[in-house]
Structure formats: C-alpha cells, structure tokens
Amino acid sequence: MPHAPLAAASVPPELNPEAWARTARRLLAKLLGEFAYEEILSPEFEETLSPECEETLSPELQDGSYVLALDDGARLRFRARRAAYGSWRVEPDSPTLRDADGAEAPFGDPFAFLARARRRLGLDGDTLGHVVRELNSTLAADARLDRTGLTAAELADLPYAELEGHQTGHPWLVLNKGRLGFSAADAARWAPEARVPARLPWIAVSDELAAYRGVRHLAAPERLYAHELDAATLDTFSHALRARGLDPRRYLYLPVHPWQWDEIVLPLFAPSVAAGDIVPLPEDPDQRLPQQSIRTFLNTSRPDRHTVKLPLSILNTLVWRGLPTDRTLAAPAVTAWVHALRDADPFLRDECRVVLLGEVASVTVRHPVYDELPDVPYQYKELLGAIWREPLEHSLDPGERARTLASLLHTDRDGRAFTAELVERSGLAPKVWLRHLLAALLPPLLHFLYRYGTVFSPHGENAIVVFDAEDVPVRLAVKDFVDDVNVSAQPVPEHASMPDDVREILLTEPPAFLTQFIHSGLFVGVFRYLAPLCEDQLDVPEGEFWTLVREEILRHQARFPELKDRFELFDLLTPRIERLCLNRNRLHLDGYRDRPERPHAAVHGTVPNPLHAGPRP
C-alpha cells in the first residue's frame, strides 16, 4: 500500500526560500570571517574601501575587498572590515563568485562554498559529510530564530529565562547549533529557540549505582528533595517504589531529560532497568525552559527552586553534552571552596557583590560496564546524573534584572542592537554606560585571577550581567563552576585552603595560559564582537572601546598595588597572545572521531593584543 503524502503542516514555516537565503548569506559571512580569523582560509587583499587607511595600515589589516581562489579556479570576492585580535567582519551581502569563464554573480550558498573549497579547507570526506549535516541544523535553527524574532525593545522587557530562547548561539563557532542526535521533531521540542516549557520526568536509582553530594545545608538528599518537590510528589515517588516491592530509602531521585531516557537510558541501562535499579517515576508539576546550554532547565513555575543541569548525549559545539561523573560528584565541593573565597574577601563580597551561582547538589549514576572500561569514548561515561544550581532570582535585589552577556551581542531583524536599546533606556551616554559594564564585569574576574590564581571561563553564556532598574550594569553573576573553573599550575599561597577533592578535580594551567580564559572567553569571545557593534550603533570607535577595557584593568591594578608580582605573573597586557581556535578543532584536529577525553581548543599562532598599548593606529 503506498504511503499517504506528508501534510503541508509538517514542514516548518521558516523553511521557505526567502528565509533560507537570508540566513544562509549571514552564515556564509560568518564562516568566511571566522575561518579567516583562525587562518583556515587566507583571503588575499584586493583593494581598500577607505583611502585614508592606506597610509596607516598594512594591506593585511585594511578594511577592503578580499578575494579567495576556490578549488575549481573560481574566485570568491567579498568585503571585510578588520578589527582587534586580527579578526574579520565580512559584509553578508558582499560575496560574489567569478567563474572560470569570467561571469560574476552574487553568492550566498555556504554548502556550495564547502564543496568548491574542500581542498583549500583541508577537509576529508568523513569530516565534510558531518560538517554539512551540522551546517543544515544550524541554518534551520537560525531560520526559526529569524522568523520568530522580537524587536530589541520587546526583548528588553523579557525575563531572563524567556530572553534565552531568542539568542543565536556561540558567536565564534560557525556550527553552533549542530546538535547531532536530534531529529527535526526533537529540535522543535527541546531546542531553546523552540521556547516550549516542559515538565520533566524523574527516575529513582538504587544506591548501588547512584551517589549524592551536597553543600553543607543540603548535605542529605532529603533536604534537597524537600525544597525541590512538593510533599504529594514525594509521596507518589515513594508509593511507586513500594508498589514494586522496593525500599525508597535505598534510592536517590533525579530528573531525566525525556530524550535521554528514550535514546540513552533505556537502551544502554537496560539491565539496570530490568533489575529494578533504575525505576521510572512520574513528572513533577513544575514547568521548565531549556536555556542556551540546551541541557540546563530553569524552573519558571517556581523560580525559587534550583536550575537543573542534565546530561544530553548530543554532539554540539565541539563536545558531547553529557555530565562527567567525577566532576558532577565534585560540583558541591568546588562550589563550597569558591564561595568561601568570595565570602572571606571584602572586595568580592561587599564591593563587587559578585553572584556565584553555586552547583550545590548532584547525583551521579555509574554505568556498570562503561565505567570499568578506561579507553571507551568519553561520551559513554557521561550518561546519567543531575546537578542542581542555585537559582538566579534569589540573588537579585528589588528592581534588579539579569541578562546573559551573550544577549548584548544580539541584533534584531531590523538591525537594532540589543545593547543600543539598553543604553538608550539607561539615559546614559554610551561611553559612560560601557564604563559601568566594564566596572561590573572585570574587577571580580581580575581579583580572582590576581589574588587567588583562579579563573572562570567568562564567555557569553556563563557570564551574566545584573542591571539596575534603569538598565545600567551594576554587577556580575557567574555560573558553571565545575566545567569552567581553572587554577594556576604554579601554586599561590591562597590555594592552601583548597580541599583535596577540589584540587583533584580542577583543571590547572601555567600562569601564562591561565590568562587565556579571560582573553579568549571574554575579550575574543565577546568583546571582539561587541566593540564593532558599539562603533556602528553607539558611535564609540573600536579603539576607544579597547582603551576603556585597558583603563579598567589598570584601575584595578592601581587599587591593589600589593599584587604587583601577580600582575606580572598573570599578564593580560602582553604584546601578543596565542590564537585559540574553535572551528579548527572541528575541521582539523578532532573532527567527529571518538576519543577517551574531552577535546580542548586548538592553538594556532599568535595575534596582536589590543590591550598592550591601547587602540591600534
């Protein structure tokens, strides 16, 4: 019997020629710019766009027209502006393609570009196939965001959780919404841009497989459950276990992502489910929204309850999005140590009033086979568990509101920057507003680095800006400690208070590289995009932006002259820094192969540091 034709309603409305072409042009421009920044591509300078640049900049740093020869002899021409750290800003409507016969036409197809530049990009067939798949998924998500986008003014009125569903993803990674493992239906249900609230099911796991950790006030799991679940829900869970002849006292409860249950837990933990070591339970009644990290859910029914982070075994932005067992176990201990540093430091506690959203409780679930095999791919050791993070709302004062740093890079369909909207609402001059932003962000990050030899990874998703009632930035909140806290491999006396279980789990880096987490996470990963946006929409030249950043660093150093040796040890003002590469990692280093350890960013050459001597000429 022939199959019935698919209904037209099964095709997402954003999959139409106009929307696809618009998002494809933007993504091709991003691809050209980021691949050129990482020197995966080497476009050749053709002509300047502004004659006054000719006397002050070498050709390789000029704004102008660039050309790139493709594998088949065709030549791709585009316009680009050059910026700090040697970055590129490609104008989305500028690429044109001249074929071998001399015909030239507008060009905006990233798939055709990959096919025609495969050898120049150095892509093998396996990698290219997966890249095309990730590119399709990213473009489909971008098209949905484009169709459902709000104006900057409307976004400024959204609460924190809802605003997250309008963000466009990692600004540096080209394939930033690949989500390998998700179907189209999965993306429509579970991606942050779908903005679909969910009630999460729970499971009970025997203490033969599961382990609990919590900070002091949540040392016993019953304290966590009493806060997170209503009494009626807890009774339902206990009844479900007793009905199967099981003792609830021998089980730990944790929510599970429905996709993970169906795709991972049932197939890979089948013996444990059959034995009653893992027991499915009902949903709890609270509605939650997935955040930009896609595996993190914020409780919108009860904002006073914890944010929950769950493993989700999809490949997205370089890694499988599971929860490493050892780090999940250590999360509360790491939180307790970092909180203790802040609470004992008057500058961090009373002046910066920095919010550190602690990962205060965790449940890990051991896989009875994979966890005993040292060389299996790391994705099979991050399959099941949960982390509970402190809610943001209870750390805010009346009138304050919070937005991720990433939101400041957002531009709506009309070309209006979200940052420009906030600056206008504040009533401040743009440079004054930016000084407030930098004074909120940098002092706590610098103090942790200089005083404690400790860095967070303050990228756009983990760094949260707290604003006052007039939309003026006033302080910083930070999340994701366990994955993104690193300490100096050269010990400092302040590390003496670090417990052994924390010391064992935290990643260490040489002092010269520790500064990379601020450079690459914040300056390259966020400010590299924010600075030109401020030039275009706030009339603050890029050079002046970087001068403001340098001045804030020097202001902090003048405040703590006793740490002079640390300023030299952790030197943020060197003439050049190493170029960390994220796209290179996917294309050339790790590709899509399995490996026993999580990959790290690639390093390729160096770039000039705009903070070394103020703005470039």
NORZIBEL-V268992 format. One record per pair of residues at least 4 apart in sequence whose C-alpha atoms are under 6 Angstrom apart, sorted by sequence separation. I is the first residue (numbers start at 1). GAP is how many residues later the second one is. If there is no record, write none. Layout:
i->I gap->GAP
i->I gap->GAP
//
This chain:
i->17 gap->4
i->20 gap->4
i->30 gap->4
i->31 gap->4
i->32 gap->4
i->36 gap->4
i->53 gap->4
i->70 gap->4
i->83 gap->4
i->98 gap->4
i->99 gap->4
i->113 gap->4
i->114 gap->4
i->117 gap->4
i->131 gap->4
i->145 gap->4
i->150 gap->4
i->182 gap->4
i->186 gap->4
i->187 gap->4
i->214 gap->4
i->215 gap->4
i->222 gap->4
i->225 gap->4
i->239 gap->4
i->242 gap->4
i->259 gap->4
i->260 gap->4
i->261 gap->4
i->262 gap->4
i->264 gap->4
i->265 gap->4
i->266 gap->4
i->273 gap->4
i->290 gap->4
i->299 gap->4
i->315 gap->4
i->327 gap->4
i->335 gap->4
i->339 gap->4
i->345 gap->4
i->346 gap->4
i->347 gap->4
i->348 gap->4
i->349 gap->4
i->367 gap->4
i->396 gap->4
i->411 gap->4
i->412 gap->4
i->435 gap->4
i->438 gap->4
i->442 gap->4
i->443 gap->4
i->446 gap->4
i->447 gap->4
i->448 gap->4
i->449 gap->4
i->458 gap->4
i->459 gap->4
i->467 gap->4
i->468 gap->4
i->481 gap->4
i->516 gap->4
i->517 gap->4
i->518 gap->4
i->519 gap->4
i->520 gap->4
i->521 gap->4
i->522 gap->4
i->523 gap->4
i->524 gap->4
i->527 gap->4
i->534 gap->4
i->535 gap->4
i->551 gap->4
i->566 gap->4
i->567 gap->4
i->584 gap->4
i->585 gap->4
i->586 gap->4
i->587 gap->4
i->35 gap->5
i->36 gap->5
i->57 gap->5
i->70 gap->5
i->82 gap->5
i->98 gap->5
i->118 gap->5
i->123 gap->5
i->158 gap->5
i->214 gap->5
i->218 gap->5
i->241 gap->5
i->261 gap->5
i->272 gap->5
i->273 gap->5
i->291 gap->5
i->315 gap->5
i->348 gap->5
i->411 gap->5
i->428 gap->5
i->449 gap->5
i->458 gap->5
i->467 gap->5
i->509 gap->5
i->519 gap->5
i->520 gap->5
i->535 gap->5
i->585 gap->5
i->586 gap->5
i->610 gap->5
i->35 gap->6
i->36 gap->6
i->69 gap->6
i->82 gap->6
i->98 gap->6
i->170 gap->6
i->188 gap->6
i->218 gap->6
i->272 gap->6
i->290 gap->6
i->291 gap->6
i->314 gap->6
i->342 gap->6
i->343 gap->6
i->411 gap->6
i->448 gap->6
i->449 gap->6
i->467 gap->6
i->534 gap->6
i->535 gap->6
i->68 gap->7
i->81 gap->7
i->97 gap->7
i->290 gap->7
i->313 gap->7
i->314 gap->7
i->342 gap->7
i->410 gap->7
i->411 gap->7
i->466 gap->7
i->467 gap->7
i->535 gap->7
i->68 gap->8
i->81 gap->8
i->97 gap->8
i->289 gap->8
i->313 gap->8
i->410 gap->8
i->466 gap->8
i->67 gap->9
i->80 gap->9
i->96 gap->9
i->288 gap->9
i->289 gap->9
i->298 gap->9
i->312 gap->9
i->313 gap->9
i->466 gap->9
i->67 gap->10
i->80 gap->10
i->96 gap->10
i->97 gap->10
i->238 gap->10
i->288 gap->10
i->297 gap->10
i->312 gap->10
i->408 gap->10
i->466 gap->10
i->532 gap->10
i->66 gap->11
i->79 gap->11
i->80 gap->11
i->96 gap->11
i->288 gap->11
i->297 gap->11
i->311 gap->11
i->408 gap->11
i->465 gap->11
i->531 gap->11
i->66 gap->12
i->79 gap->12
i->95 gap->12
i->288 gap->12
i->296 gap->12
i->311 gap->12
i->464 gap->12
i->65 gap->13
i->287 gap->13
i->296 gap->13
i->464 gap->13
i->49 gap->14
i->65 gap->14
i->287 gap->14
i->295 gap->14
i->48 gap->15
i->49 gap->15
i->64 gap->15
i->79 gap->15
i->286 gap->15
i->295 gap->15
i->463 gap->15
i->48 gap->16
i->64 gap->16
i->78 gap->16
i->462 gap->16
i->47 gap->17
i->63 gap->17
i->78 gap->17
i->295 gap->17
i->462 gap->17
i->585 gap->17
i->47 gap->18
i->63 gap->18
i->77 gap->18
i->46 gap->19
i->63 gap->19
i->77 gap->19
i->365 gap->19
i->489 gap->19
i->582 gap->19
i->46 gap->20
i->76 gap->20
i->365 gap->20
i->486 gap->20
i->488 gap->20
i->489 gap->20
i->581 gap->20
i->45 gap->21
i->61 gap->21
i->76 gap->21
i->364 gap->21
i->486 gap->21
i->487 gap->21
i->488 gap->21
i->489 gap->21
i->581 gap->21
i->44 gap->22
i->75 gap->22
i->363 gap->22
i->486 gap->22
i->488 gap->22
i->580 gap->22
i->581 gap->22
i->43 gap->23
i->44 gap->23
i->75 gap->23
i->335 gap->23
i->363 gap->23
i->488 gap->23
i->580 gap->23
i->43 gap->24
i->74 gap->24
i->335 gap->24
i->362 gap->24
i->579 gap->24
i->43 gap->25
i->74 gap->25
i->362 gap->25
i->579 gap->25
i->74 gap->26
i->361 gap->26
i->579 gap->26
i->165 gap->27
i->166 gap->27
i->332 gap->27
i->361 gap->27
i->457 gap->27
i->578 gap->27
i->579 gap->27
i->165 gap->28
i->331 gap->28
i->332 gap->28
i->360 gap->28
i->456 gap->28
i->578 gap->28
i->579 gap->28
i->332 gap->29
i->359 gap->29
i->360 gap->29
i->456 gap->29
i->577 gap->29
i->165 gap->30
i->359 gap->30
i->455 gap->30
i->577 gap->30
i->358 gap->31
i->455 gap->31
i->576 gap->31
i->358 gap->32
i->454 gap->32
i->576 gap->32
i->357 gap->33
i->454 gap->33
i->576 gap->33
i->440 gap->34
i->453 gap->34
i->575 gap->34
i->440 gap->35
i->441 gap->35
i->453 gap->35
i->437 gap->36
i->440 gap->36
i->436 gap->37
i->575 gap->37
i->573 gap->38
i->574 gap->38
i->138 gap->39
i->325 gap->39
i->573 gap->39
i->135 gap->40
i->138 gap->40
i->134 gap->41
i->137 gap->41
i->452 gap->42
i->207 gap->43
i->134 gap->44
i->206 gap->44
i->207 gap->44
i->426 gap->44
i->71 gap->45
i->206 gap->45
i->426 gap->45
i->70 gap->46
i->71 gap->46
i->205 gap->46
i->426 gap->46
i->70 gap->47
i->204 gap->47
i->205 gap->47
i->204 gap->48
i->204 gap->49
i->422 gap->49
i->37 gap->50
i->203 gap->50
i->203 gap->51
i->202 gap->52
i->260 gap->52
i->202 gap->53
i->201 gap->54
i->202 gap->54
i->406 gap->54
i->33 gap->55
i->201 gap->55
i->405 gap->55
i->406 gap->55
i->33 gap->56
i->33 gap->57
i->404 gap->57
i->324 gap->58
i->405 gap->58
i->320 gap->59
i->323 gap->59
i->405 gap->59
i->511 gap->59
i->322 gap->60
i->404 gap->60
i->405 gap->60
i->457 gap->60
i->29 gap->61
i->322 gap->61
i->403 gap->61
i->404 gap->61
i->550 gap->61
i->403 gap->62
i->459 gap->62
i->29 gap->63
i->402 gap->63
i->458 gap->63
i->459 gap->63
i->402 gap->64
i->457 gap->64
i->458 gap->64
i->401 gap->65
i->26 gap->66
i->401 gap->66
i->25 gap->67
i->400 gap->67
i->547 gap->67
i->400 gap->68
i->400 gap->69
i->399 gap->70
i->206 gap->71
i->205 gap->72
i->543 gap->72
i->205 gap->73
i->204 gap->74
i->204 gap->75
i->203 gap->76
i->310 gap->76
i->203 gap->77
i->228 gap->77
i->309 gap->77
i->203 gap->78
i->309 gap->78
i->202 gap->79
i->308 gap->79
i->308 gap->80
i->201 gap->81
i->202 gap->81
i->307 gap->81
i->28 gap->82
i->201 gap->82
i->306 gap->82
i->307 gap->82
i->25 gap->83
i->200 gap->83
i->306 gap->83
i->306 gap->84
i->307 gap->84
i->306 gap->85
i->199 gap->87
i->199 gap->88
i->198 gap->89
i->197 gap->90
i->198 gap->90
i->197 gap->91
i->197 gap->92
i->192 gap->98
i->192 gap->99
i->192 gap->100
i->450 gap->116
i->215 gap->117
i->214 gap->118
i->356 gap->121
i->409 gap->121
i->354 gap->122
i->355 gap->122
i->356 gap->122
i->357 gap->122
i->354 gap->123
i->19 gap->124
i->164 gap->127
i->14 gap->129
i->14 gap->130
i->181 gap->133
i->180 gap->134
i->179 gap->135
i->180 gap->135
i->179 gap->136
i->179 gap->137
i->178 gap->138
i->176 gap->141
i->31 gap->143
i->215 gap->145
i->214 gap->146
i->214 gap->147
i->213 gap->148
i->213 gap->149
i->212 gap->150
i->212 gap->151
i->331 gap->151
i->211 gap->152
i->211 gap->153
i->210 gap->154
i->210 gap->155
i->209 gap->156
i->209 gap->157
i->334 gap->168
i->377 gap->217
i->377 gap->218
i->378 gap->218
i->377 gap->219
i->378 gap->219
i->376 gap->220
i->375 gap->221
i->160 gap->243
i->152 gap->260
i->151 gap->261
i->152 gap->266
i->173 gap->410
i->127 gap->464
i->85 gap->522
i->85 gap->523
i->38 gap->543
//
